[in-house]
Structures are given as structure tokens and as C-alpha cells.
Amino acid sequence: MKPSTNGDLLRTTVVLKVVASFVVAITFFYLGKHWSEGYQQLIFFTTHTTPEEVSTSPNFNQSFNVSALIHPNQTQTLEPLPHISPPPPEDPNPIKKFGIVNENGTMSEEFEVGDFDPGMVDDERLNETRVEDSAPVPKLAMKRFGFCPRSMSEHIPCLDNAEAIGKLESTERGERFERHCPEEGKRLNCLVPPPKGYRPPIPWPRSRDEVWYSNVPHARLVEDKGGQNWIFRDKDKFKFPGGGTQFIHGADQYLDHISKMVPDISFGQHIRVALDVDCGIASFGAYLLSRNVITMSVAPKDVHENQIQFALERGVPAMVASFATKRLLYPSQAFDLIHCSRCRINWTRDDGILLLEVNRMLRAGGYFVWAAQPVYKHEEVSEEQWEEMLNLTTRMCWKFLKRDGYVAIWQKPSDDSCYLNRETGTKPPLCDLSDDPDDIWYVNLKACITPLPENGFGANLTKWPARLQTPPDRLQSIKFDAFISRKELFKAESKYWNEIIANYVRALHWNKMKLRNVMDMRAGFGGFAAALIDQNLNSWVMNVVPISGPNTLPVIYDRGLIGVMHDWCEPFDTYPRTYDLLHAANLLSVEKKRCNVSSIMLEMDRILRPGGRAYIRDSLAIMNELVAIAKAMGWQATVRDTSEGPHASYRVLVCDKHPLRS
């Protein structure tokens, strides 16, 4: 019986060891899982994550036809472009919890930024959709795009759509000057040619005072405004003496007059960003540049249809825009000063709806400068208009500061106290709390007063130039998913672009390039534009914020920069040959989910000057497609590695538009 006892004992011992091992394994599995989950929650907070996607462009592996608008002299036979109706972009969902947990276990945004890792910005860039190079991309063969007729050399697709304008029910409020983009199938699929005799633009700062006649061959402004010291023709050039309808003795003298009227208007310090309404040829903004003020000069494409074209040829920030029935494409509290000199706008019509749009865009405590006949004329009609203006601005709580000669100046309140103390029923009313004053894409004007934020966001800015690198309060109101603090994203983006632009200056000699008019097609917080300023490049940047991403425009303006909202599925509101440099970082791989990539690049060709350059930083997966389109447009295209090296999933496509192509 002993052998049997020993065998039972042995079997019992083995069973106990198996059971013990199983218990230990379960214990370690539970602890490991519990610790892992707890660790994830310890670092970052987010309500949801967005999975990365790999998508194929509608242009992939297809041939294209561009014969519809090819110049009669062209003989190519091509196939039509695919047309895709873009779905509306998804509204970005605000994240409810974000930031960094401090040593006490509570959320905090106070921290120091350590050594910068460029890879972090590429991977965690706001609204970036990364497309991995999961498979080799076959080379695409595309037929060459032809030229549009020479008659379209100044074509602006969304403003020259005669068919859509002819179908408008009414044009009495300026509807014909607003955006009416052509439908899919009727958009440009050809290259807009320059006018006959086009020459490389005169470089800044000489261009402020003279441009080539052949580049803007229109003499009507000389005939209409020659006696007002605006413009005159001298052989093969237009020259600009610096005058205007209300300042025929020159813009500098006019600006001095405004400063003396209200000394708190300290150009270049408290006043950094201005809006000039119905700007003419933008001499007001041109002369403010020397005072460290950047001005968005706007005017409609009306009877003086080439005034914005003159402004841009001069190298002055400008775009086509009108006060009609839709909100302008600028955020609330964007401008420190808004100027209107003989702007032919009836500010008091429709319960003051147009002046209320000025109020929406004017910063808390900002100034409205009005130089017009009702200010100084003593005729009955002018005096009635002046009284109407005083009555409206009083009800809007604007403080009337001074009237001197032909100039009057008001100041917007710095908080809501005046609005709340008005008598019940006073018009215009305050806008509903549900109204988003930064919702501006195809949004109708509203006859109400935009209330100011109770927390003072937008009003508390540092002086220029410190405000360029200071994270503004409104950074916290931007709606996007953030895995790290917004302040850190802001600082990281600025440092990232500073390093890249410094490399461009050193290696690619950007400081020797004739860069004046620059567009950043996906601007983020404006870090690219800020880097150009830090590197002392003598240029200005139009910062474009696509509607497909978070609306960062308020932050851009709070930094002392300018910009506009836009949908890259549609053409941009500017003349052909506007920009010397187009910069598109992580744009096309995102927008190809909604738009035809060829259409975007054709629009880039339209607004890029001959001899201009485009820098496209994007996923390796889309590069072959972009190179094929660029070559089909006649661009010289070179793909370069990023600073991350040849194994990174991103590349920089450098494109040069031929200077003598017509």
C-alpha cells in the first residue's frame, strides 16, 4: 500500500501546484490590466478619439479632360474632370476635458515647454488627418491642361458668375456683389492666362508707389479719380501719389490728423489690425504699414472693379468683399480700428444692419473712423443722415469721441454694462445667446448687437509686438480635440515654424526671394505668418482657415495678424496673379475627402503669380498625384524630404510657376 500512498501524494502535490499557478496568473493579469487602464487615465483626458483613415482621391488612376475652356489655338483632346459634390464638413465637437494633470492630480494649463520635438507637432497637429504610406503609390499620367481664353485673364469664378447673378430675385441690397460660385461641371478646368505684355511685378517697397500698366491694363480709375490724387499714368506705369477722396493731401497727413483727434489711437501699439471699407486702391492701408499696422482693405467688384487688383499689385493686403446681405468672412472682435472714407454705404438702412456687422467685427474698445459728407456738409440731406447716425450709434452704446473737419470718430464699449442698462425694448436688441458671432460662412446678417464675452475674452490684449507671441485668452474658446494643453500647442506651433522658416532662409535663401504677397492655405494658429515676421521677411500673409477644421481665426487676429475663412472646395475671392507664395501644410490630403484635388490646384495656379512658388507639405501617399497635377499645369515640381529624413511619411513638394507662360 505504500507505493499507492506515495502516488496519491504526488498527484495531490501536482494538482496544488497547478491551482496555485493559475491563481497567481489570474492575479497578475488583473493587476496588470488595472494598472494599465489607470495609467492611461493619469496622463491625458479626452472625450473621444478620431481613428486615422486612409482614403483614395477621386483623381486616383483617372484621366482628365480640360478642353471645355481651352484657348481656340489649343488642339488637345482631353477627357472631362470628375466632378464630386462635396459633403458639408463635419462640425468640430468641443472636447469637454483636456489639459495636463499636475503633481496634485488636478487639471492645469500652467507649465513650461521643454525641448521641442518636431515629430510631436506633425503627429498631434490640430485637425490633422494623417495618411500613412501603407502601399506604393503608382505614378499617374495626366494630360496637360490648356489655357482659358485671354478674355478670362481677370476672372474671379464666384464673383463673375453671370448665370447665377442673372437668376437673383433681388439685387437692391448688393446681392450681385456677393459669392455665387459655379456649380460642379461649370467650374474652371483650364489655366487663366496673364494679360498681354505681363511683366514680373515691381518689388516692394517701390510697388507701393508704382506698378506696370501692362499688369493691370485699366485706365478708368485714372479718368474717374485722377483729380483726387489717387492715381495717374506715366508712360508704361501707373503711379500712386498717396491721396484719396477724403485725403487728397496724402494718407500720411490724414493719419496724423486722426492720431491728433484721439491720442489713444496709437498706431502700431494699441492699434495693430485695421479694416478699410471700400478702400479704393488701398492707400490708407499702404501707408499704415510703415506704422506697424496691418490693414485688411476690402471693396466690392463694382464699377471700379479693378481697385482691389491695383491694391494687390502694389503689395498691399486686400481682398474682394462687400457689405450686402451676408456676414463678412472675418471673426468677431477682429479689428482694432475700422475705417470708412466715402465708402458709399448707407449705415443706417434696415435698422442699422450694416453698422451692426461693423460692431460684430470691431474689438471691444475699438474705434470706428468715418470720413463722409454727412460729417461736414451742412445741406439738409447730409444733416439728416448725420442725425440718424448719431441716434443709431447712441442706441448701440458707441461713445462719440470727436468730430473735426470731415472726420468723426466713435469708440465701442469695452463691456456689456451699457447694453444691459438700456431701456426695455430699445432697438437694436442684443443677439440671442445661441448666436455664434464667429459663424460666418454663408451666414445672413443679423440686425442685433453682438454681446461681449463676460470673461473679457478678446479685449485684454498686450501691445504690439508682444501680442504676436502671447497666447490669447480666446485660445480657450476654440473647439477642437486636444490631447495636450492649447497653450502648449500654440507655443509648439510657433517654435516649429520658426525653425522651419529659419532653415528655408538659410538653405533656400528665402530672404533673397521676392516674397511680398503670401498665403498660408491652412493657417492653424498663424505660426507660419508669425515666423515670417520673426525672420524679418518683408512680406504679409493672408492666413486662411478652412471650414473643414476648427475656427482659429479669432486667435490669428488676437496675435495681430489677418486672415479669412474659406472652403477650398470653392474658388477664393481674389484676382488672378495675386500671390508670390502659396503655403499648404497638411491641406490637400484632408480636403481630398471632400473636394477634387485638381480643382484646388487649378485655383492655386489662378491666384499664383507667374514666377511664383508653392510649398506643399503633405503625406507621401498623395505626393505622386500632386506631382502629376503640377506637371499637367506646367509647374516645375520637386519633392524634398522633410527635416525628419527620407523615411518620414511626409514630403515637401516645391513647385515653381513658369514666369513667361501665356
C-alpha positions in Angstrom: 0.0 0.0 0.0 2.9 2.4 0.4 3.6 2.8 -3.2 -0.1 3.7 -3.7 0.1 6.3 -0.9 3.2 7.9 -2.4 1.5 8.1 -5.8 -1.6 9.8 -4.3 0.6 12.2 -2.5 2.5 13.0 -5.7 -0.7 13.6 -7.6 -2.1 15.9 -4.9 1.1 18.0 -5.0 0.9 18.4 -8.7 -2.7 19.5 -8.5 -1.9 22.0 -5.8 0.9 23.5 -7.9 -1.3 23.8 -11.0 -4.1 25.5 -9.0 -1.5 27.9 -7.3 0.0 28.8 -10.7 -3.5 29.5 -12.1 -4.3 31.8 -9.1 -1.1 33.7 -9.5 -1.6 34.2 -13.3 -5.1 35.5 -12.7 -3.8 37.9 -10.0 -1.1 39.3 -12.2 -3.4 39.6 -15.2 -5.9 41.6 -13.1 -3.3 43.9 -11.6 -1.7 44.5 -15.0 -4.9 45.4 -16.6 -6.0 47.6 -13.7 -2.6 49.4 -13.7 -2.6 49.9 -17.5 -6.0 51.4 -17.5 -5.3 53.6 -14.6 -2.1 54.9 -16.2 -3.8 55.9 -19.4 -6.3 57.9 -17.4 -3.5 59.5 -15.4 -1.9 61.5 -18.2 -4.4 62.9 -20.7 -8.2 63.4 -20.9 -10.3 63.3 -24.0 -13.9 62.6 -24.7 -13.3 60.6 -27.9 -10.6 59.9 -30.4 -10.8 60.0 -34.2 -9.4 57.0 -36.0 -6.9 57.6 -38.7 -8.2 56.9 -42.2 -6.6 56.0 -45.5 -8.6 57.4 -48.4 -8.2 57.5 -52.1 -8.5 60.7 -54.0 -11.3 60.9 -56.6 -8.5 61.7 -59.1 -6.6 58.4 -58.5 -5.9 56.4 -61.6 -8.1 58.5 -63.8 -7.6 60.6 -66.9 -8.8 64.2 -67.2 -10.3 66.3 -69.9 -9.7 70.1 -69.8 -10.9 71.0 -73.3 -14.0 72.9 -72.3 -12.4 76.3 -71.9 -9.1 75.7 -73.7 -8.0 78.6 -75.9 -9.1 78.2 -79.5 -5.4 77.9 -80.6 -5.0 74.7 -78.5 -5.6 71.4 -80.3 -5.5 68.9 -77.5 -8.4 66.5 -77.0 -8.8 65.6 -73.4 -11.4 63.9 -71.2 -13.6 65.6 -68.6 -12.6 66.1 -65.0 -14.5 64.0 -62.5 -17.0 66.2 -60.6 -17.7 65.5 -57.0 -20.3 67.3 -54.9 -18.6 67.9 -51.6 -20.5 66.8 -48.5 -20.8 69.5 -45.8 -17.8 69.5 -43.4 -18.4 68.0 -40.0 -18.8 70.5 -37.3 -15.9 70.1 -34.8 -17.1 68.8 -31.5 -15.8 70.6 -28.5 -13.8 68.5 -26.1 -15.0 68.7 -22.5 -11.8 67.7 -20.8 -8.3 68.5 -21.8 -5.0 69.7 -20.4 -2.2 68.3 -18.3 -2.5 66.8 -14.8 -0.2 68.4 -12.3 1.5 66.8 -9.3 -1.7 67.3 -7.2 -3.8 65.3 -9.6 -5.8 68.3 -10.9 -6.1 69.7 -14.4 -3.7 72.5 -15.2 -2.6 74.7 -18.1 0.4 76.2 -16.3 3.6 74.5 -17.4 6.9 75.1 -19.0 7.6 73.9 -22.6 10.7 71.9 -22.7 12.8 70.7 -25.6 10.8 70.7 -28.8 10.2 67.5 -30.8 9.1 68.3 -34.4 7.6 64.9 -34.7 5.1 65.8 -31.9 3.6 68.7 -33.9 3.3 66.5 -37.0 1.6 63.7 -35.1 -0.6 65.8 -32.9 -1.3 68.8 -35.0 -4.8 70.1 -34.5 -7.3 68.8 -37.1 -4.5 66.8 -38.9 -5.6 63.7 -40.7 -2.6 61.6 -41.2 -2.5 59.4 -44.3 0.0 56.6 -43.9 2.1 55.4 -46.8 0.8 51.8 -46.5 1.3 50.8 -50.1 3.3 52.1 -53.0 1.5 54.8 -55.0 1.6 54.2 -58.7 2.7 57.1 -60.9 -0.1 59.0 -62.5 -0.1 60.1 -66.1 -2.2 63.2 -66.8 -2.6 65.2 -70.0 -1.6 68.8 -69.9 -4.1 71.5 -69.0 -4.8 74.1 -71.7 -5.3 77.8 -71.3 -8.6 79.6 -70.9 -9.5 82.4 -73.4 -7.5 85.6 -72.9 -10.8 87.4 -72.1 -10.7 85.5 -68.7 -7.4 86.9 -67.6 -9.1 88.7 -64.6 -11.7 86.1 -63.9 -12.9 85.5 -60.3 -15.2 82.5 -60.6 -17.5 83.2 -57.6 -17.9 86.9 -58.4 -18.2 86.7 -62.2 -20.9 84.0 -62.4 -23.2 85.9 -64.7 -25.6 83.0 -65.0 -26.2 82.8 -61.2 -26.3 86.6 -60.8 -29.0 86.8 -63.5 -31.2 84.4 -61.5 -31.2 86.5 -58.3 -34.6 87.5 -57.1 -33.3 90.9 -55.9 -30.1 93.0 -56.2 -31.2 96.1 -54.3 -29.1 95.3 -51.3 -25.9 94.4 -53.2 -26.6 90.7 -53.6 -24.9 90.7 -57.0 -21.5 91.6 -55.4 -21.6 88.5 -53.1 -20.3 85.0 -53.7 -22.2 83.0 -56.4 -19.9 80.0 -57.2 -20.4 78.0 -60.3 -21.9 74.5 -60.0 -19.9 71.3 -60.4 -19.4 70.8 -64.1 -19.2 74.5 -64.8 -16.0 75.3 -63.0 -12.7 76.2 -64.5 -10.7 73.3 -65.8 -8.2 75.4 -67.7 -5.3 77.8 -66.8 -6.1 81.5 -66.5 -3.6 83.4 -68.7 -1.9 86.7 -67.8 -2.8 89.8 -69.9 -0.7 90.5 -73.0 2.6 92.1 -72.1 2.5 90.9 -68.4 5.8 91.6 -66.6 7.2 90.5 -63.2 5.8 92.9 -60.6 7.8 95.8 -59.3 9.2 94.7 -55.9 8.2 96.2 -52.6 8.6 98.9 -51.4 8.7 100.6 -54.8 5.5 98.9 -55.7 3.6 100.9 -53.1 4.1 103.9 -55.4 4.2 102.4 -58.9 3.1 99.3 -60.9 3.3 98.2 -64.5 0.4 99.4 -66.7 0.5 96.1 -68.6 -0.2 94.1 -65.4 -3.4 95.9 -64.7 -4.3 97.5 -68.0 -7.3 99.6 -66.9 -7.3 103.4 -67.1 -10.9 104.0 -65.8 -9.7 104.9 -62.3 -7.4 107.5 -63.8 -10.3 109.0 -65.6 -12.6 108.9 -62.5 -10.2 109.6 -59.7 -7.3 111.4 -61.3 -8.3 114.8 -59.8 -8.4 113.3 -56.2 -4.7 112.4 -56.2 -5.4 108.7 -56.3 -3.6 107.5 -59.4 -2.2 108.7 -62.7 -0.5 107.1 -65.7 3.1 107.8 -66.5 4.1 106.1 -69.8 4.2 102.3 -69.0 3.4 102.7 -65.3 0.6 103.7 -63.0 1.8 105.9 -60.1 0.1 106.4 -56.8 0.7 109.8 -55.0 -0.9 108.5 -51.8 -4.0 110.6 -51.9 -7.7 109.6 -51.5 -11.1 111.2 -52.0 -11.1 112.5 -48.4 -7.4 112.9 -48.1 -6.2 114.5 -51.3 -3.1 115.9 -49.5 -1.9 112.4 -48.7 -2.5 109.5 -46.4 0.3 110.3 -44.0 -1.2 113.7 -43.2 -4.6 112.1 -42.9 -3.3 109.5 -40.4 -1.6 112.2 -38.4 -4.9 114.1 -38.2 -6.7 111.0 -36.8 -3.9 110.5 -34.2 -4.2 114.1 -33.0 -8.0 113.9 -32.8 -7.8 110.8 -30.4 -4.3 110.4 -29.0 -5.3 107.0 -27.6 -5.3 105.8 -31.2 -1.6 104.9 -31.0 -0.9 103.2 -34.4 1.4 100.3 -34.1 0.8 99.7 -30.4 -2.9 99.6 -29.3 -3.9 99.7 -32.9 -2.4 96.8 -34.8 -5.1 95.4 -37.1 -7.5 97.6 -39.1 -10.2 97.2 -41.7 -10.6 99.7 -44.5 -14.1 99.5 -46.0 -14.5 100.4 -49.7 -10.8 101.0 -49.7 -10.2 102.3 -53.3 -6.7 101.4 -54.2 -5.8 100.9 -50.5 -3.5 103.9 -49.9 -4.9 104.1 -46.3 -3.6 100.6 -45.6 -0.4 101.1 -47.7 0.7 104.0 -45.5 -0.3 102.3 -42.3 2.2 99.6 -42.9 5.1 101.9 -42.1 3.4 102.5 -38.7 3.3 98.7 -37.9 -0.4 98.4 -38.6 -1.7 95.7 -41.0 -4.9 96.6 -42.7 -7.4 94.3 -44.5 -8.5 96.5 -47.4 -11.8 95.4 -48.9 -14.1 96.6 -51.7 -16.7 95.0 -54.0 -16.0 94.3 -57.6 -18.3 97.1 -58.7 -18.0 99.9 -61.3 -14.4 100.4 -60.0 -13.9 96.7 -60.4 -10.1 96.8 -60.5 -9.4 98.7 -57.3 -8.5 95.6 -55.3 -6.4 94.4 -58.2 -4.4 97.6 -58.0 -4.0 97.2 -54.2 -2.7 93.6 -54.6 -0.3 94.6 -57.4 1.0 97.3 -55.1 1.8 94.6 -52.5 -0.9 95.8 -50.0 -3.2 93.3 -48.1 -6.6 93.3 -49.8 -9.5 91.1 -51.0 -12.8 91.5 -52.7 -15.7 91.7 -50.2 -18.9 93.7 -49.8 -21.4 94.8 -47.2 -24.6 93.4 -48.6 -26.7 90.6 -47.0 -24.1 88.1 -45.6 -21.6 88.3 -42.8 -18.1 89.2 -43.9 -15.6 86.3 -43.5 -13.8 87.7 -40.5 -14.4 86.8 -36.9 -15.9 88.8 -34.1 -13.6 91.3 -32.4 -11.2 91.1 -35.2 -10.2 94.7 -35.9 -8.8 97.3 -33.5 -10.0 100.1 -35.9 -12.5 100.1 -38.8 -12.2 103.0 -41.3 -14.7 104.2 -43.9 -13.8 107.1 -46.1 -16.6 108.0 -48.6 -17.4 104.3 -48.7 -20.9 104.9 -50.2 -22.6 102.6 -47.7 -25.9 103.6 -46.0 -25.0 102.5 -42.5 -28.5 103.2 -41.1 -30.6 101.2 -43.5 -32.6 98.2 -42.3 -32.4 99.1 -38.6 -28.6 99.6 -38.9 -27.9 96.1 -40.0 -24.6 97.0 -41.8 -23.2 99.1 -38.9 -24.1 96.2 -36.6 -21.9 94.0 -38.8 -19.1 96.5 -38.2 -19.9 96.3 -34.5 -19.6 92.5 -34.6 -16.1 92.7 -36.2 -14.9 95.6 -34.1 -12.9 94.7 -31.0 -14.1 95.8 -27.5 -12.9 99.3 -27.0 -12.1 99.6 -30.7 -12.6 102.7 -32.9 -14.8 103.5 -35.9 -13.5 106.3 -38.1 -16.0 107.8 -40.6 -15.0 110.4 -43.2 -18.0 111.3 -45.3 -20.2 114.1 -46.5 -22.7 113.9 -43.6 -19.9 114.6 -41.2 -19.0 118.0 -42.6 -21.7 119.2 -45.1 -24.5 121.4 -43.9 -27.1 120.6 -46.5 -30.4 119.3 -45.3 -30.0 115.7 -46.6 -26.5 115.4 -45.1 -27.6 116.8 -41.7 -30.5 114.3 -41.6 -28.1 111.5 -42.3 -25.8 112.8 -39.5 -28.6 112.8 -37.0 -29.6 109.3 -38.0 -26.1 108.1 -37.5 -25.8 109.8 -34.1 -29.1 108.2 -33.0 -28.1 104.7 -34.1 -24.7 104.8 -32.6 -26.1 106.0 -29.3 -28.5 103.1 -29.1 -25.6 100.8 -29.9 -23.7 102.2 -26.9 -20.9 103.6 -29.0 -19.2 106.6 -27.5 -19.0 109.6 -29.8 -15.4 111.0 -29.3 -14.8 113.8 -31.7 -15.8 115.5 -34.9 -13.1 117.5 -36.6 -13.4 118.8 -40.2 -14.5 115.9 -42.3 -13.7 113.1 -39.8 -15.8 111.7 -37.0 -14.7 109.0 -34.5 -16.6 106.7 -32.2 -15.5 104.0 -29.7 -17.1 100.7 -29.0 -17.7 99.9 -25.3 -15.3 97.5 -23.5 -18.0 95.5 -21.8 -21.8 94.9 -21.8 -22.8 97.2 -18.9 -24.3 99.9 -21.3 -26.3 97.3 -23.2 -27.8 95.9 -20.0 -28.7 99.3 -18.8 -30.7 100.4 -21.9 -34.5 100.9 -21.6 -36.6 97.8 -22.2 -37.5 97.5 -25.9 -34.6 99.6 -27.1 -33.5 98.7 -30.7 -31.4 97.2 -31.9 -31.7 94.3 -29.5 -28.9 92.1 -28.2 -28.4 88.9 -30.3 -29.7 85.7 -28.9 -27.2 83.8 -26.7 -27.4 80.9 -29.2 -26.0 83.0 -32.0 -22.3 82.3 -32.6 -20.7 85.6 -33.8 -17.8 83.6 -35.3 -20.2 81.5 -37.5 -19.5 83.4 -40.8 -19.6 81.1 -43.8 -22.7 82.0 -45.9 -24.4 83.3 -42.8 -27.0 86.1 -43.2 -26.5 89.5 -41.5 -28.5 90.0 -38.3 -30.0 93.2 -37.0 -28.8 92.7 -33.4 -25.9 93.7 -31.2 -23.3 91.0 -30.6 -22.8 90.9 -26.8 -19.3 90.9 -25.5 -18.0 87.9 -23.6 -18.5 88.2 -19.8 -14.9 86.8 -19.3 -13.5 89.7 -21.3 -12.0 87.4 -24.0 -10.9 89.4 -27.0 -10.5 92.7 -25.1 -7.4 92.0 -23.0 -4.5 92.1 -25.4 -0.9 93.1 -24.9 0.6 95.8 -27.1 2.3 95.0 -30.4 4.8 93.4 -30.9 4.5 91.4 -27.7 1.0 90.2 -28.7 2.4 88.2 -31.7 3.8 85.5 -29.4 1.4 85.8 -26.4 -1.2 83.0 -26.2 -4.5 85.0 -26.2 -7.5 84.3 -24.0 -9.7 83.2 -26.9 -7.4 80.3 -27.4 -9.5 78.6 -24.8 -12.7 79.0 -26.8 -11.5 77.2 -30.0 -13.4 74.0 -30.5 -11.2 71.0 -31.2 -10.0 67.8 -29.7 -6.8 68.5 -27.7 -4.6 65.8 -26.2 -2.2 68.4 -24.7 -2.9 72.0 -23.5 -3.8 74.6 -26.0 -1.1 76.9 -24.8 1.4 74.2 -25.4 0.0 73.6 -28.9 0.2 77.4 -29.6 3.8 77.6 -28.4 4.9 74.4 -30.2 3.4 75.5 -33.5 5.2 78.9 -33.3 8.5 77.2 -32.5 8.0 74.6 -35.1 7.5 77.1 -37.9 10.3 79.4 -36.7 12.7 76.5 -37.0 11.5 75.6 -40.5 11.5 79.2 -41.8 14.9 79.7 -40.4 16.1 76.7 -42.3 14.4 78.0 -45.5 16.2 81.3 -45.1 19.5 79.6 -44.5 19.3 76.8 -47.1 16.8 78.0 -49.7 17.7 81.8 -49.4 14.1 82.9 -48.8 15.5 86.3 -47.7 16.6 86.8 -51.3 13.3 85.8 -52.9 10.8 88.4 -53.9 8.2 87.4 -51.4 5.6 90.1 -50.8 2.1 88.7 -51.0 2.0 85.3 -49.2 -0.9 83.0 -48.5 -1.0 80.2 -45.8 -3.8 78.0 -47.0 -4.3 76.1 -43.7 -3.0 78.6 -41.1 -3.8 76.9 -37.8 -2.8 79.5 -35.1 -0.9 81.6 -37.6 2.6 80.2 -36.6 3.8 80.3 -40.2 3.0 84.0 -40.6 4.5 84.8 -37.2 7.7 83.1 -38.2 8.0 85.2 -41.4 7.8 88.3 -39.2 10.4 86.9 -36.7 12.7 86.2 -39.6 12.3 89.8 -40.9 11.0 88.8 -44.3 9.4 91.8 -45.9 6.0 90.2 -46.6 2.5 90.0 -45.4 0.4 86.8 -45.0 -3.2 86.0 -45.8 -4.0 83.3 -43.2 -6.8 81.1 -44.5 -8.7 78.9 -42.0 -10.6 76.2 -43.9 -14.2 75.5 -42.9 -13.3 71.8 -42.6 -11.3 72.4 -39.5 -11.5 74.3 -36.2 -12.1 78.0 -36.5 -8.9 79.5 -35.2 -9.4 82.9 -36.8 -10.0 84.7 -33.5 -6.6 83.6 -32.3 -5.0 84.8 -35.6 -6.4 88.3 -35.2 -5.6 88.4 -31.5 -2.0 87.8 -32.5 -2.0 90.9 -34.7 -2.3 89.0 -38.0 -5.0 89.0 -40.6 -6.9 86.1 -42.2 -10.2 84.8 -43.6 -12.4 81.7 -43.5 -12.7 79.7 -46.7 -13.9 76.5 -48.2 -11.2 75.1 -50.6 -13.9 73.2 -52.5 -14.8 76.6 -53.9 -12.6 79.4 -55.5 -11.1 82.2 -53.4 -12.3 85.8 -53.7 -9.2 87.4 -55.2 -7.9 88.3 -58.7 -5.7 86.1 -60.7 -1.9 86.5 -60.1 -2.3 87.8 -56.5 0.3 85.8 -54.5 4.1 85.3 -54.7 4.0 82.3 -52.4 1.3 79.7 -51.6 1.9 77.6 -48.5 -0.2 74.5 -47.9 0.7 72.3 -45.0 -1.3 69.1 -44.5 -4.2 70.5 -46.5 -4.7 68.5 -49.7 -4.7 65.1 -48.0 -7.5 66.4 -45.8 -9.6 68.2 -48.4 -9.4 65.4 -51.0 -12.1 63.6 -48.9 -14.5 66.5 -49.8 -13.0 68.1 -52.9 -11.5 67.4 -56.3 -7.7 67.9 -55.7 -7.2 69.0 -59.3 -9.8 71.8 -58.8 -7.9 73.1 -55.7 -4.6 73.1 -57.6 -6.1 74.8 -60.6 -7.3 77.5 -58.2 -3.8 77.7 -56.7 -2.5 78.3 -60.3 -5.1 81.0 -60.9 -4.1 83.1 -57.8 -0.3 82.4 -58.0 1.8 85.0 -60.0 3.9 83.8 -62.9 7.3 83.2 -61.4 5.6 82.4 -58.0 6.2 79.4 -55.9 4.1 76.9 -53.9 5.3 74.8 -50.9 3.0 71.8 -50.3 3.9 69.8 -47.2 1.8 66.7 -47.1 1.6 62.9 -46.9 3.8 60.8 -49.0 0.7 58.8 -50.1 -0.6 61.8 -52.0 2.7 63.1 -53.5 2.6 61.3 -56.8 -0.8 62.5 -57.5 0.1 66.1 -56.7 3.3 65.9 -58.8 1.2 64.7 -61.8 -1.3 67.5 -61.4 1.5 70.1 -61.0 3.3 68.9 -64.2 0.0 68.9 -66.1 -0.4 72.6 -65.1 3.1 73.4 -66.4 4.7 73.8 -63.0 8.2 72.7 -62.2 7.8 70.3 -59.3 10.5 68.9 -56.9 9.8 66.6 -54.0 12.1 67.2 -51.0 12.5 65.3 -47.7 11.3 67.0 -44.5 13.6 67.5 -41.5 12.6 64.1 -40.3 14.6 62.4 -43.0 13.9 60.2 -46.0 11.9 57.6 -44.0 9.3 60.0 -42.8 5.7 59.7 -44.2 5.7 63.4 -45.2 7.4 65.2 -48.0 7.6 68.9 -49.2 6.6 69.5 -52.8 8.2 72.7 -54.1 6.5 74.0 -57.3 7.6 76.9 -59.5 5.1 78.5 -61.9 6.8 79.4 -65.1 7.3 83.2 -65.3 6.6 83.6 -69.0 3.7 81.3 -69.6 0.8 82.6 -71.7 
